[in-house]
Amino acid sequence: MLDSLLTRARNREHAIVVYRGDEPIEVESLFAAHGVEYAVRELPPTGPDPFVHIETDGEFAGVIGAAELEGLFAPPIVRPGERDEVSPGYRAIFELFDDTLFTSMRRGALRAVSREIEDRAYRVGTGTLRASFQRFSAFRPQVDAYRHLAADTDLAVHVYGADDWEPPTIPGVTYHATGDGDLDRFWALAFDGGDEAQACGLVAREESDGYTGLWTDDVAVVEELLAALAAA
């Protein structure tokens, strides 16, 4: 099921245009490194700062400054219990690139998206959060953050992974050993939004050169992701 979510995202049409001066800018190399196709339009010398225009399936999705967009690939390191909230600019990036397939993604970018999902769950404070870390040992650095999530909210938190390490007991967190199934190839999180208004999810498949993945605010897709994790 997780593979099918990525396949469907690959079939969506995204038009991304970078508006900048006559010299390439950093966001172009970031797009190229993550397998995202884009076009370039030159701004006049007296024009605005560089920005990115995005359309999805022929419809306008939004515009965001190039400097803000670079934050996706080098986000501030903040976790539940350590911050007030993720920045509004970063939240806009999450929404603009909803259901956009990225290839060759690095773990840093996936951590950034994961933190936005965890932050939404933390702010809403109710509902269900399911997270697959591929292996329980990969969850080790996240123990304190998830302890905060469980202690400070009424969330039902479920953590999935191959049983290569025994995680500590955390009230409100349920562990699920995934055995030798396909889930160990995927980094995945899904939050049901409490009342669906804040539903969001991430799924990324590990490849030889990084991860191929997407994040989404689509309630139906999030429900599919939640069901796939629950059935693991």
Sequence and secondary structure as in RCSB ss.txt:
>XXXX:A:sequence
MLDSLLTRARNREHAIVVYRGDEPIEVESLFAAHGVEYAVRELPPTGPDPFVHIETDGEFAGVIGAAELEGLFAP
PIVRPGERDEVSPGYRAIFELFDDTLFTSMRRGALRAVSREIEDRAYRVGTGTLRASFQRFSAFRPQVDAYRHLA
ADTDLAVHVYGADDWEPPTIPGVTYHATGDGDLDRFWALAFDGGDEAQACGLVAREESDGYTGLWTDDVAVVEEL
LAALAAA
>XXXX:A:secstr
 HHHHHHHHHTS EEEEEEE SS  HHHHHHHHTT   EEEE  TTS S EEEEEETTEEEEEEEHHHHGGGTS 
    TTT S   HHHHHHHHHTTT  EEEE HHHHHHHHHHHHHHHHHH  SEEEEEEEEHHHHGGGHHHHHHHH
HHS  EEEEEEESSS     TTEEEEE TTSGGGGEEEEEE TTTTTT EEEEEEEETTEEEEEEE  HHHHHHH
HHHHHT 
